[in-house]
């Protein structure tokens, strides 16, 4: 009797963990779905209307049982626990909608954020007088162009604008410029951000405190340390067609070579690879691996204790590459890249090239061949993994999860596991579909506010 009770309790527990609930119906062409206010479904869908010379798509949002639209396009959206916020265009006018009601309308809207309070919106908008930046009830502008802006919670900490044909950087305390252009931005935290600027055909690094370094012929901002106190960047120079790269951290020169790559901070120790005219090395903190003829790819384990990298001892076109992980070595291969550790560090996946074709490898299991292998993702416990393949020309994407594979899409991005279930974004005919794989079947769906929401046979399911 005791055993039966235990089995019954266990069955009830499992059933409750995987309970499914129908919360709505939407027999439409749904491409995005979510939930607000705990049990109100939200569906984004389209209808094809026959025009005079073509089929015209019209877009709608269904919140609960109420449809909103039609719109000429829906450009962006954001789910909170009690709101669906989205931007849509109607007759060349852009509107910002909150739960189906037009909050504001402009010529265009871009880059909207919501603060941690789930109430405060920040976004850029354009009207006849120019471009503005809005946060709470404060509007900054007008400008000819708003190129970047950085928001921390409900506070604008920096933005880049074009005024009188020149670009300027605004911080909370200062204004820097004029510049010919501001071409890149790296944001780590409220006190750690940097811009790459151009002036008189030279490039410079600016932070919130002003000029950090320059001039250079070219530069690339890489990464901040976790505390935001160190910034790594590469400066490139050309002398009589001879290329030279220099790795800097703040104002300190770290290394020089023909190529420098794989720059990152791992436990605040600097990781990078450098290729000189004689040989290549991988450097991690005080450790140096090499010399090699070529370095292919570099990755670190989640606990930062293990470095994995591919390398070759040969410069020839037929050079063979090997993979090194701790004290282990595999190969030879024609090439090895996309080295990816599972979040718990117990598995590693990578891509190898053999006989001109590509194979996916995970813990000595090999899958393929394919023309091209792209993104790799692991579940948190490492038990599930996924990867995308495509043709040589990055067309006809397929997502592989174990022995299961999806239909063919134009593009697949944003692979993310939640509780061993995979979500992703698939692009087909120019439309972005939010997808989920459950029990080796794919559905339009997503993980939002702690729930899996998906469409099955026109029914909206929450589990």
N, C-alpha and C positions, 0 to 999 in steps of 0.2 A: 504493500500500500504506500509505503514511504517513497519508493522509487517512482511510482505513478504520479505522486504529487509533485515530486521534483521535476519530472519530465514535463508535466502540465505547466508548471510555473515557468520553466525554461522556454517552452513553446510560446507562452503569452508574452514573455520578455522579448523574444525574437520578433514576434508579430508586431509588437508596439514599436520596436526600433525601425521596422521597415514598412510601417503602415502607409497606405496610399489613400488619398482623399480627392475626390473630384470636386473642384471648386468653381467650375465654369465650363462654358462651351464656346468654341470659336471655329466654325467651319469655313475658314477663310485661308488665304495664302499667307500664313503667319511666318514671319522671319525673325521675330524677337519676342521674348515673353519674360514676365517677372511678376512680382507680388508686392503689394503695399498693404499697410494696416492689417498685417498678419494673414488675412484671408481673402483679399480682393485681388483677383488676377488682372494683369495688364498685358494686352497683346498688341503688337505692331503688325499690320498686315497691308496688303496691296490688292487692288483690283485692276484688271486690264480692260480698258475702254477702247472701242474701235473708233479711231478718228478718221479724217478724210483720206490721209495717205499713210497712216501708221497706227500701231497700237500704243495708246497713251496710258501710262501707269498713274494711278492715283493712290495715295497713301492714307492710312487711317490708324487711329489708336483706340482700342476698346478698353475701357476701365470698368471692371465689373460687367454689367450688361449694357453700358452706354457707349455708343460709338462717337468719336470725334474726328472730323475731317469733312470733305477730302482735302488733302494737302498735295502740293506739287512735289514736295520732297520732305523727308524728315531727316535732318542732318546730324543730330547728336542727341543723346539722352543720358539720364542719370537717375538711378533708383535710390531712394532713401527708405527708411522704415515706413513712412506714412505718405510719401509723395512720389510721383513720377514727373520729372522735369525734362522737357525736351524742346528742341528748336525745330521749327518747320517753316517752309516757304509757301506763301499763297500769293499768286499774281505779283511776283517779283518783290514781295515784302516778306521780311523775316520776323517771326514771332517767337517769343519765349513763353512756353506754356507750363503751367503748374497744375497738375491734375485735370488737364483738358481745357483750362481757362487761359486765354492769352493775357499774360502778365504785362508785357511790353511789346511794341512792334517797332522795327528799325529797317534800314536798308540791308544790314547784315549783322549777324551775331557770331562770336567765336569764343572758344576757350572758356567755357563757364565752369566754375568750381563752387562747391558748397562747403561751408565751414563745419567744424566738428559739432557745432550746435544744431546742425541739420536745418538751419533757417537762413543763414547769411549766404547770399549768392555774390560771386564776383565774376565779371565777364567783360569782354570788349564788345563795343557796338559801333556801327557807323550810321550817321544821319547826314543830311545835306551839308551841315556846317563842318563835318570832319569825323574823326575817329575818337572815341572816348573810352575810358576805363571806369567801370563802376564797381563799388564795393560798399555794401550797406546803402546809406543814402548819399554817399559821396561820389561825385562824378569828376573825373580828371580829364581835361582836354579843352578844346579840340586839338588834334594832331593830324599831320598828313598821313602818318602810318604808325600803328602800334605793333612792334615786332615781337617783343617778349614782355611778359610780366610774371612776377613771382609772388605767390600768396602763401602766407603762413597763417592757418586758421582763418580768422576774419580780418587779417591785416595785410595790406600790400607793402611788401618790403623793398621791391625794386621793379623798374620797368624801363623798356627801351623804346624810344619814339623817334620819329622823323619830323623835324621842324626846319622850315626854310631850306629844304633839300639836304640837310645834314642830320646825322643821327646823334642822339644823346642818351646817356645812361643816368637814370635817376635812382638814388638810393633814399633811405629814410632821412639822411643827413646832408647828402651832397648831390651835385650834378656834374657829370663828366662829359667832355666833348668840346668841340664838334668832331665827329668821325665821318669817314666816307661810308662806312658800313659797320654793322655789328653782326657777325656771321655765326656765332655759336654761343651757347649758354650752358653752364654746368651748375646744377643746384644740388647741394648736399643737405643743408639745413638752414635755418633762419640766418645764422651768422656766417655761413659758408657757401658762397656762390661766386662764379667767375664768368667773365665774358671774353670772347675773342673779338678784337676790333681791328679794322683796317683804316690806315691813314697814310696818304702819300705812298701807296703801293707797298707798305710795310705792315706787319701784324704785331699786335701787342696783347698782353694779358692784363685785364682790369678786374679787381675785386671790389667789395664794398668800401675798401680803404683807398681805392684809386689804382694807379699804375703799379703793377707787380713786376712786369718784365717786358722787354722789347727794346728796340725793334728787331724783328726776325723776317726772313724771306717768307717763311710759312711756319705755322705752329698748329698743334692739335692739343686741346685740353683733354686730359684723360680722367683722373679720379682724385677725389679728396680722401684723406684718411677718415676713419670713422668719427673722430672728434672734430673734424673740419679744420684742423690747424695746419695740415700739410696738403699741398696741391701738387700733383704730378702732371707735367706737360712735356711735349716734345717740340723742339725747334728744328726746322729744316733749313739748310743753306745750300747754295749751289755755287761752286767756284770752278770756272772753266769746264762746265758740264759734269764736274765731280760732285756727287751727292754726299751730304754729311748730315747726320741727325744727332741731336744732343738731348739727353733726358735730364730734366731739371725737377727738383722738388723745392718749391718756393724760390729762393734765390741761389740755391746750391746746385752746382753741376754734378750729376751723378755718373753719367756714362756717355760715351760717344761711339758712333759706328756708322755704317752705311744704312742699316735698318735697325730700328728699335720697335718692338711690338709687345703685346700681351702685358701692358702696364696696368698694375692694380695694387691696392693695399690689401694684404691678407693678415688679419690680426695686427694691423698697423705696421707690418713689415712689408717692404716694397718688393714686388714680384715683377720681373720683366725679362725679356730676351733681347740680346743684342748681337748683331751680325757685323763684324769688321771685314776688312778686305782679305783677312787671312783665315778667320774662323768665327764660330758662333758659340755663345754661352747662354745659359739660363741662370739668373741671379735671384735668390730669395733670401732676404735679410742678409746674414753673413755667409750664406752658403752659395757656392758656385758650381754649376753642373756643366761639364764639357771638358775639352772643346769638341764641337761638332762642326760638320761642314754646313748643315742646314738644320733649323728648328722648324717643325711643322705647326704644332698646336700645344698650348699649355693650359692646365686647369689645376685647381686646388680642391681638396676634399672639404666637405662642410665644416669639419672641426679644425680645418687648416693644418692638420698634421701631416698630410701626404700631398706631394706634388706629382702630377702625371703630365707627361709630355712626350711628343713624338719627335724623332730626330733622324738624321742621316749622316754617315761618315763620308759621303760621296757628293761631288758637285755635278756629276754627269747627268745627261737627260734620263739615263736608266737607273738613277740612284734608288736605293732601297731604304725604306723608312722602318724604324722600330718604335715600339711603344714602351715607355718606362713608367712603372707605377710602384713607388717605393723601391723594394729590392727585386721586383719582378720585371721581366722583359718579354715582349712578344714581337713577332714579325719573322721575316721581312715582308713588307708591303710596298706597293707602288706609291702609296700615300696613306696617311692616317690623320684624321681631324675630328671635329665635333666631340671632343672628349667631355663626358658628362657624368658626374657622380650622382648617385641617389641621395636624397636629403639626409638619410641616416648613415651615409658613407659606406654601406655594406655592399653596394653594387656599383659597377661602372659600365657605361656604354660608350661606343665610339663608332666611327665610320672608317672603313678601310677600302682601298682601291686595289683590285687584282685583275689582271688581264683586261684592263681598260674599263671595268665595270665596278660598281660600288655595292658594298655589303654593310648591313647593320650588325654589330656585334655587341652582345650583352652577356657578361660572365661566361665567355667561351661558347655561347650559342650564336650561330651565324645565320642571318636571313638575307636573301637576295638571289640573284643580282638585280640591281636597279640602275637606271640611267643617272639618277641624282637622289641624294638623301639630304634632307634639310633639318628641321627642328627635331629635338629629342626632349622628352619629359618623363619624369618619374613620379610615382605616388609618394606620399610622405614616408611610408614604411618600406618603399623600394620593391614591393611585390608586383606592382604593375608598372609598365612602361609603354611609351608610345613614340612613334616617329612618323614623319611625313616623307613621302617620296614624290618625285615629279619627273617629267621628261627632261632631257638635257637642256632644253631652252626654258625651263621653269614654267611649264604648262602642265595641265592635267594632274593636279595634286590629289594624292590619296593619303588618308590617315590610317596607320596600322597600329592596332592594339592587340598584342599577342598574335593569335591566328585570325583575328577579325580585321576587316578593312572596310572603310567607308566607300561611298560612291565617289565619283570623280568630280573635283571642283576646280575652279580657276585658280584659287589660292587658299591656303589654310594657315592661320596664325593663332596666337594666344592659347597655346596648349596649357591647360591647368587641371590638376587632379584635386578632387575633393572627396574624401572617404573612398578612395580607389575608383571613383567615377570620373571620367574625363569630360571636361568642357572645352570648347574651342570655337573659333570664328571661321566660318567658311564663306568664301566669296564666289558667287555664281551670277553671271550676267550682270555684273556691276552692283549686286545687292549683297549686303553683309548679313549672313544668317548666324544667330547664336545657337550653337548645337551642343548636344550632350549625348554620351553613349551610356546606355543602361542595359545590362544583360545582353550584350553583343547586338544591340539595335540602336540606331541613331535617331534622335528626335530633335525637333526645334525645342530648345530649352536652355536653362542656365541654373547656376547656383546663386541664390540671392537671399539676403537676410536670413541665412541659416537653413534654407530649404532648397530642394531640387524642384523646379517648376518646369513642366514640359507638356507638349501637345501630343495626344495619342488618339487617332481616329476622331478628331474634332473635339475631344474632351480635354480640359485643362486639369492636369494632375499635380498635386503637391505631395511630396514625401520627404 
